[in-house]
């Protein structure tokens, strides 16, 4: 794993910038922003994609496959923590003294002169960031933004605006979220994760304390989250609370989730705001409440903030419908932690009606699978009618002996409710064969499980 340099000094001029892995959700948005700032950008990736094609359409030369020739004209190379250190472009850049920036350092370069609103937390960052951006645009503001997922109503994950605000999704996985010059922070929740980087739960929590105390204006936090509540006495900046609990600054209640979306009421300072979202899932009403708290902190009137969220249409890979065949709907979701899996399955359950939920789980990271296999099994056994478990998507990690997707399937108490299918063709066939009209098939992971969806749809077509 390539870690960011939290103390890197960034020059005003980066020269020609090359992105290794430019097609990634985070990298592509930053690359697009660099182009909009007039920086000469090139890139490479292991495969072509819609994201790569979109960047080519705005003039970015992109090489498919990794070859040192791609970086020989670059003054700066941008990488991600997921890049393997034996990458030939990365190795050539090191050997030839080319400046190398972690993705988060490149983002820090972009935001250095802005009023930064940073959205942090174990879950809900991408959705909350997108909600804030969408609502600000709906009330006539024009912020810059970089998000970890595509905003459905805009079709991009990043954009330059004329206002001083810069809204970013701040990644906690590598500690980089503490480096940004954050004015206003949002912490959606704190759930133990990424211990491969932090080493202990206390170090993970300390990083969130550092993030909160680094906010120059205030920090908006979930008052429902027990870890946040426990850590709040250590926060030194002004705190704004949100959630479902009594006594919070922004309290959401009367949440009603249907296939058409979510409605709720938000209470703040003696006022009541009506919330209507076009996306499913009760958890999104809570995400929206945090977004409203941020919007009010940015000067948007409370009622206007609530109504502006009606414009939100979701983000890519968050309960995203990919097709319907023979009455079976096929969704993809980014959920890769037990708490996220629970929210995703609850959303599917609120939409499926009398049908069944068939989950296709791709474990993400060997360490997370080793540590949380039983937690994943519990959530899938509770929330899905049948679960197909694929093998582990290792991402930045080397394999751990004995750790496969079978750890998750073996942790089920009802063996009839799960099947371990490391072969994707078999997994797609099993999902389609099990499904009947009215059911939902949903892939869940932040790995590449979405690539199985065309095969699932084709199997459904075969009937």
C-alpha positions as CSV (number, residue, x, y, z in Angstrom):
1,X,0.0,0.0,0.0
2,X,1.4,3.4,-1.0
3,X,0.7,5.8,1.9
4,X,0.1,9.6,1.5
5,X,2.7,12.0,2.8
6,X,0.6,14.0,5.3
7,X,3.3,16.8,5.4
8,X,4.2,17.0,1.7
9,X,5.0,20.5,0.5
10,X,3.1,21.2,-2.7
11,X,4.5,23.5,-5.4
12,X,2.2,26.0,-7.1
13,X,3.1,24.5,-10.5
14,X,3.0,20.7,-10.9
15,X,3.9,20.8,-14.6
16,X,2.7,17.9,-16.7
17,X,0.8,15.4,-14.5
18,X,0.3,11.7,-15.2
19,X,-2.3,9.6,-13.3
20,X,-1.5,5.9,-12.9
21,X,-4.9,4.2,-12.6
22,X,-6.8,7.3,-13.9
23,X,-10.1,5.3,-14.4
24,X,-10.7,4.9,-10.7
25,X,-13.6,6.7,-9.1
26,X,-11.4,9.0,-7.0
27,X,-8.6,9.5,-9.5
28,X,-10.8,10.3,-12.5
29,X,-12.5,13.1,-10.7
30,X,-9.3,14.7,-9.6
31,X,-7.9,14.3,-13.1
32,X,-10.9,16.1,-14.5
33,X,-10.4,18.9,-12.0
34,X,-6.8,19.3,-13.0
35,X,-7.9,19.6,-16.6
36,X,-10.4,22.3,-15.6
37,X,-7.6,24.2,-13.8
38,X,-5.5,24.2,-17.1
39,X,-3.0,21.5,-16.0
40,X,-1.6,19.2,-18.7
41,X,-2.9,15.7,-17.8
42,X,-2.2,12.2,-19.1
43,X,-3.1,8.8,-17.7
44,X,-3.0,5.1,-17.8
45,X,-5.2,2.2,-16.6
46,X,-5.3,-1.5,-16.9
47,X,-8.5,-1.6,-18.9
48,X,-10.8,0.7,-20.9
49,X,-14.0,1.9,-19.3
50,X,-16.7,4.5,-19.6
51,X,-14.8,6.7,-17.2
52,X,-11.7,6.5,-19.4
53,X,-13.7,7.3,-22.5
54,X,-15.2,10.3,-20.7
55,X,-11.7,11.7,-19.9
56,X,-10.5,11.1,-23.4
57,X,-13.5,13.1,-24.6
58,X,-12.2,16.1,-22.8
59,X,-8.7,15.7,-24.3
60,X,-6.8,13.5,-21.9
61,X,-4.5,11.0,-23.6
62,X,-4.8,7.7,-21.8
63,X,-2.8,4.5,-22.3
64,X,-4.3,1.1,-21.7
65,X,-1.8,-1.1,-19.9
66,X,1.2,0.1,-17.8
67,X,4.4,1.0,-19.6
68,X,7.2,3.3,-18.4
69,X,7.0,5.2,-21.7
70,X,3.7,6.8,-20.4
71,X,5.5,8.7,-17.7
72,X,8.6,9.8,-19.4
73,X,7.2,13.2,-20.3
74,X,5.6,13.8,-16.9
75,X,6.8,16.3,-14.2
76,X,4.4,14.8,-11.5
77,X,3.0,11.3,-11.2
78,X,-0.2,10.8,-9.1
79,X,-0.9,7.3,-7.6
80,X,-3.4,5.7,-5.3
81,X,-2.9,3.5,-2.2
82,X,-4.3,0.6,-4.2
83,X,-1.4,0.7,-6.7
84,X,1.1,-2.2,-6.4
85,X,4.6,-0.9,-5.8
86,X,6.0,-3.1,-8.6
87,X,4.0,-1.1,-11.2
88,X,6.5,-0.3,-14.0
89,X,5.4,3.3,-14.4
90,X,5.7,3.9,-10.7
91,X,9.1,2.2,-10.6
92,X,10.4,4.3,-13.5
93,X,9.2,7.5,-11.9
94,X,11.1,6.6,-8.7
95,X,14.2,5.7,-10.5
96,X,14.2,8.9,-12.5
97,X,13.4,11.3,-9.7
98,X,9.9,12.2,-10.9
99,X,7.7,13.9,-8.2
100,X,5.2,11.4,-6.9
101,X,1.9,12.5,-5.2
102,X,-0.6,10.3,-3.5
103,X,-4.2,10.9,-4.8
104,X,-5.0,12.7,-1.5
105,X,-2.0,15.0,-1.9
106,X,-3.2,15.9,-5.4
107,X,-6.7,16.7,-3.9
108,X,-5.0,18.8,-1.3
109,X,-3.3,20.8,-4.1
110,X,-6.7,21.5,-5.6
111,X,-8.4,22.7,-2.4
112,X,-5.6,24.7,-1.0
113,X,-7.2,28.1,-1.6
114,X,-10.9,27.1,-0.9
115,X,-13.3,27.0,2.0
116,X,-13.2,23.2,2.4
117,X,-16.2,21.2,3.5
118,X,-14.9,17.7,4.2
119,X,-17.2,14.7,4.6
120,X,-15.7,11.9,6.7
121,X,-17.0,8.7,8.3
122,X,-17.0,5.0,7.9
123,X,-20.2,4.9,5.9
124,X,-22.4,7.3,3.9
125,X,-19.6,9.7,2.8
126,X,-20.3,9.5,-0.9
127,X,-24.0,9.9,-0.6
128,X,-23.7,12.7,2.0
129,X,-21.2,14.6,-0.2
130,X,-23.4,14.3,-3.2
131,X,-26.5,15.5,-1.3
132,X,-24.6,18.6,-0.1
133,X,-23.4,19.4,-3.7
134,X,-26.8,18.8,-5.2
135,X,-28.7,20.9,-2.7
136,X,-26.2,23.8,-2.9
137,X,-26.6,23.8,-6.7
138,X,-30.4,23.7,-6.3
139,X,-30.4,26.9,-4.2
140,X,-28.2,28.7,-6.7
141,X,-24.8,28.2,-5.2
142,X,-21.8,26.9,-7.3
143,X,-19.3,24.9,-5.3
144,X,-16.4,22.9,-6.5
145,X,-16.5,19.2,-5.5
146,X,-14.7,15.9,-5.7
147,X,-16.7,12.8,-4.7
148,X,-16.0,9.1,-4.6
149,X,-19.0,8.4,-6.8
150,X,-20.8,9.8,-9.8
151,X,-23.7,12.2,-9.0
152,X,-26.7,10.8,-10.9
153,X,-28.1,14.2,-11.8
154,X,-24.7,15.5,-13.1
155,X,-23.1,12.4,-14.6
156,X,-19.7,13.3,-13.1
157,X,-17.9,12.8,-9.8
158,X,-16.1,16.1,-9.7
159,X,-16.5,19.7,-11.0
160,X,-15.2,23.2,-10.7
161,X,-17.5,25.9,-9.4
162,X,-17.3,29.7,-9.1
163,X,-17.9,29.9,-5.3
164,X,-15.3,29.6,-2.6
165,X,-16.7,26.3,-1.2
166,X,-15.1,23.1,-2.1
167,X,-17.0,20.0,-1.1
168,X,-14.9,16.8,-0.8
169,X,-15.3,13.2,0.3
170,X,-12.5,12.8,2.8
171,X,-11.1,9.2,2.9
172,X,-10.2,7.9,6.4
173,X,-8.7,4.5,5.1
174,X,-5.2,5.8,4.9
175,X,-5.3,8.7,7.4
176,X,-5.3,11.4,4.6
177,X,-8.5,13.0,5.8
178,X,-6.6,14.9,8.5
179,X,-4.4,16.7,6.0
180,X,-7.0,18.9,4.3
181,X,-7.5,22.6,5.4
182,X,-11.0,21.8,6.5
183,X,-13.3,24.7,7.5
184,X,-16.5,22.7,8.1
185,X,-16.4,18.9,8.7
186,X,-19.1,16.3,8.7
187,X,-18.6,12.9,10.5
188,X,-21.4,10.5,9.5
189,X,-20.3,7.7,11.9
190,X,-17.2,6.0,13.2
191,X,-17.1,2.2,12.8
192,X,-13.9,0.2,13.4
193,X,-12.3,-0.5,10.0
194,X,-9.0,-0.1,8.2
195,X,-7.0,-1.6,11.0
196,X,-4.5,-2.8,8.5
197,X,-3.4,0.8,8.3
198,X,-4.1,2.1,11.8
199,X,-3.1,-1.0,13.8
200,X,-5.7,-0.5,16.6
201,X,-9.1,0.8,17.2
202,X,-7.8,3.5,19.4
203,X,-5.5,4.8,16.7
204,X,-8.5,4.8,14.3
205,X,-10.5,6.8,16.7
206,X,-7.7,9.2,17.4
207,X,-7.6,10.1,13.7
208,X,-11.2,11.1,13.8
209,X,-10.5,13.3,16.9
210,X,-7.7,14.9,14.9
211,X,-10.0,15.5,12.0
212,X,-12.7,17.1,14.1
213,X,-10.2,19.3,15.9
214,X,-8.7,20.4,12.6
215,X,-11.9,22.0,11.4
216,X,-11.4,25.8,11.6
217,X,-15.2,26.6,11.8
218,X,-17.2,23.6,13.2
219,X,-17.9,19.9,12.9
220,X,-21.2,18.3,12.2
221,X,-21.5,14.9,13.8
222,X,-24.0,12.0,14.2
223,X,-25.5,12.1,17.7
224,X,-26.7,8.5,17.3
225,X,-23.3,7.0,16.8
226,X,-22.0,5.6,20.1
227,X,-18.4,6.0,19.3
228,X,-18.8,9.7,18.3
229,X,-20.8,10.3,21.5
230,X,-18.0,8.8,23.5
231,X,-15.3,10.8,21.7
232,X,-17.1,14.2,21.7
233,X,-15.6,15.4,25.0
234,X,-12.3,15.3,23.2
235,X,-13.5,17.6,20.4
236,X,-12.3,21.2,20.8
237,X,-14.2,22.8,17.9
238,X,-17.9,23.9,17.9
239,X,-20.1,20.8,17.5
240,X,-23.5,20.5,15.6
241,X,-25.3,17.2,16.1
242,X,-27.8,15.4,13.9
243,X,-29.7,12.0,13.9
244,X,-32.8,10.4,15.3
245,X,-32.0,10.8,19.1
246,X,-33.8,13.3,21.3
247,X,-32.1,16.6,22.0
248,X,-30.0,16.8,18.9
249,X,-29.6,20.1,16.9
250,X,-31.1,18.5,13.8
251,X,-33.4,15.5,14.6
252,X,-35.1,13.4,12.0
253,X,-38.3,11.5,12.8
254,X,-41.3,9.9,11.1
255,X,-39.2,8.2,8.5
256,X,-41.2,6.4,5.8
257,X,-39.3,4.4,3.2
258,X,-41.0,3.0,0.1
259,X,-40.0,1.9,-3.4
260,X,-40.6,5.5,-4.5
261,X,-38.2,7.0,-2.0
262,X,-38.1,8.3,1.5
263,X,-40.0,11.0,3.4
264,X,-39.4,12.3,6.9
265,X,-39.6,15.4,9.1
266,X,-36.6,17.2,10.4
267,X,-36.8,19.3,13.6
268,X,-34.4,22.2,14.2
269,X,-34.5,25.2,16.5
270,X,-38.3,25.1,16.8
271,X,-38.9,24.6,13.1
272,X,-40.1,21.5,11.2
273,X,-38.9,20.8,7.7
274,X,-40.5,18.3,5.4
275,X,-38.0,15.9,3.7
276,X,-38.7,14.0,0.5
277,X,-36.0,12.0,-1.3
278,X,-36.3,10.3,-4.6
279,X,-33.9,7.5,-3.4
280,X,-34.9,4.5,-1.4
281,X,-33.6,3.5,2.1
282,X,-34.4,4.8,5.5
283,X,-30.7,5.4,6.2
284,X,-30.7,8.1,3.5
285,X,-33.1,10.2,5.6
286,X,-30.4,10.2,8.3
287,X,-27.7,11.0,5.7
288,X,-29.9,13.9,4.4
289,X,-30.3,15.2,8.0
290,X,-26.5,15.5,8.3
291,X,-26.5,17.2,4.9
292,X,-29.1,19.7,6.0
293,X,-27.0,20.5,9.1
294,X,-24.1,21.3,6.9
295,X,-26.2,23.4,4.5
296,X,-27.6,25.5,7.4
297,X,-24.0,25.9,8.7
298,X,-23.1,27.2,5.2
299,X,-25.9,29.8,5.4
300,X,-28.7,28.1,3.6
301,X,-32.1,28.7,5.3
302,X,-33.4,25.6,7.0
303,X,-36.6,25.1,5.1
304,X,-34.8,25.8,1.8
305,X,-32.1,23.2,2.7
306,X,-34.8,20.5,3.3
307,X,-36.7,21.2,0.1
308,X,-33.5,21.4,-2.0
309,X,-32.7,17.7,-1.3
310,X,-35.7,16.7,-3.4
311,X,-33.3,17.3,-6.4
312,X,-31.0,14.5,-5.2
313,X,-31.1,11.5,-7.6
314,X,-28.5,9.2,-6.0
315,X,-24.9,8.3,-6.8
316,X,-23.3,5.6,-8.8
317,X,-23.0,2.1,-7.2
318,X,-25.4,3.0,-4.4
319,X,-28.4,0.8,-4.9
320,X,-28.0,1.4,-8.6
321,X,-30.5,-0.4,-10.9
322,X,-28.8,-2.0,-13.9
323,X,-31.7,-3.8,-15.6
324,X,-34.9,-5.8,-15.3
325,X,-35.3,-9.1,-17.0
326,X,-38.3,-11.4,-16.6
327,X,-39.5,-9.2,-13.8
328,X,-36.2,-9.6,-11.9
329,X,-34.5,-6.4,-11.0
330,X,-30.7,-6.4,-10.8
331,X,-29.0,-3.8,-8.6
332,X,-25.4,-3.0,-7.6
333,X,-24.3,-1.5,-4.3
334,X,-20.9,-0.4,-2.9
335,X,-21.5,-2.0,0.5
336,X,-18.4,-3.6,1.8
337,X,-18.7,-3.5,5.6
338,X,-21.4,-5.3,7.7
339,X,-23.1,-2.1,8.7
340,X,-23.3,-1.0,5.1
341,X,-24.6,-4.4,4.0
342,X,-27.4,-4.1,6.6
343,X,-28.4,-0.7,5.2
344,X,-28.3,-2.0,1.6
345,X,-30.3,-5.1,2.3
346,X,-32.8,-3.1,4.3
347,X,-33.2,-0.8,1.3
348,X,-33.7,-3.7,-1.0
349,X,-36.3,-5.2,1.4
350,X,-38.2,-1.9,1.4
351,X,-38.4,-2.0,-2.4
352,X,-38.9,-5.7,-3.2
353,X,-42.4,-6.0,-1.9
354,X,-43.5,-9.6,-1.9
355,X,-40.4,-10.7,-3.8
356,X,-37.1,-12.1,-2.4
357,X,-33.7,-10.5,-2.1
358,X,-30.8,-12.5,-3.6
359,X,-27.4,-11.1,-2.6
360,X,-24.1,-11.6,-4.4
361,X,-21.3,-10.8,-2.0
362,X,-17.7,-10.2,-3.0
363,X,-15.6,-10.0,0.2
364,X,-13.3,-6.9,0.0
365,X,-9.8,-7.2,1.6
366,X,-8.3,-10.3,3.1
367,X,-7.9,-8.7,6.5
368,X,-11.6,-7.5,6.6
369,X,-12.8,-10.9,5.6
370,X,-10.7,-12.6,8.2
371,X,-11.9,-10.2,11.0
372,X,-15.5,-9.8,10.0
373,X,-16.6,-13.0,8.3
374,X,-19.1,-13.9,11.0
375,X,-20.5,-10.3,11.0
376,X,-21.1,-10.5,7.2
377,X,-22.8,-13.9,7.5
378,X,-25.1,-12.6,10.2
379,X,-26.2,-9.6,8.2
380,X,-26.7,-11.6,5.0
381,X,-28.6,-14.3,6.8
382,X,-30.8,-11.7,8.4
383,X,-31.4,-9.5,5.4
384,X,-31.3,-11.7,2.3
385,X,-33.3,-14.7,1.3
386,X,-30.3,-16.3,-0.4
387,X,-26.6,-15.3,-0.6
388,X,-24.0,-16.2,-3.2
389,X,-20.4,-15.6,-1.9
390,X,-17.6,-15.0,-4.3
391,X,-13.9,-15.1,-3.5
392,X,-12.0,-12.2,-1.9
393,X,-11.1,-9.0,-3.9
394,X,-7.8,-8.3,-2.3
395,X,-7.3,-4.7,-3.7
396,X,-4.2,-3.4,-2.0
397,X,-3.5,-6.5,0.1
398,X,-1.5,-9.6,-0.4
399,X,-3.4,-12.9,0.2
400,X,-3.6,-14.2,3.7
401,X,-3.2,-18.0,4.0
402,X,-6.6,-19.7,4.6
403,X,-8.7,-16.6,3.9
404,X,-11.2,-17.0,1.1
405,X,-14.8,-16.2,0.6
406,X,-15.6,-19.6,2.1
407,X,-15.0,-18.1,5.6
408,X,-18.2,-16.1,5.1
409,X,-20.3,-18.9,3.8
410,X,-19.1,-21.2,6.5
411,X,-20.3,-18.8,9.2
412,X,-23.9,-19.1,8.1
413,X,-26.1,-21.0,10.6
414,X,-28.4,-22.1,7.8
415,X,-26.3,-23.7,5.0
416,X,-29.4,-23.8,2.7
417,X,-29.3,-20.0,2.6
418,X,-25.8,-19.6,1.1
419,X,-23.6,-20.9,-1.6
420,X,-19.9,-20.3,-2.1
421,X,-19.2,-19.8,-5.8
422,X,-15.6,-18.7,-6.6
423,X,-16.4,-19.2,-10.3
424,X,-18.2,-16.1,-11.6
425,X,-20.0,-18.0,-14.4
426,X,-21.4,-20.5,-11.9
427,X,-22.4,-17.6,-9.5
428,X,-24.3,-15.8,-12.3
429,X,-26.1,-19.0,-13.3
430,X,-27.0,-19.8,-9.7
431,X,-28.4,-16.3,-9.1
432,X,-30.5,-16.4,-12.2
433,X,-31.7,-19.9,-11.7
434,X,-32.8,-19.1,-8.1
435,X,-34.6,-15.8,-9.1
436,X,-38.2,-15.6,-10.0
437,X,-40.5,-12.7,-11.1
438,X,-40.6,-9.9,-8.4
439,X,-37.2,-10.7,-6.9
440,X,-34.1,-8.5,-6.6
441,X,-30.6,-9.7,-7.3
442,X,-28.1,-7.3,-5.8
443,X,-24.3,-7.4,-6.0
444,X,-22.5,-5.9,-3.0
445,X,-18.8,-4.9,-2.7
446,X,-16.5,-2.0,-3.5
447,X,-14.4,-4.4,-5.6
448,X,-15.2,-5.2,-9.2
449,X,-18.3,-7.4,-8.6
450,X,-20.3,-5.1,-10.8
451,X,-18.6,-6.7,-13.7
452,X,-20.7,-9.9,-13.2
453,X,-23.9,-8.0,-13.8
454,X,-24.0,-8.4,-17.7
455,X,-23.5,-12.2,-17.2
456,X,-26.4,-12.2,-14.6
457,X,-28.6,-10.3,-17.0
458,X,-27.7,-12.7,-19.9
459,X,-28.5,-15.7,-17.7
460,X,-31.9,-14.3,-16.8
461,X,-32.6,-13.8,-20.5
462,X,-31.9,-17.5,-21.1
463,X,-34.7,-18.2,-18.6
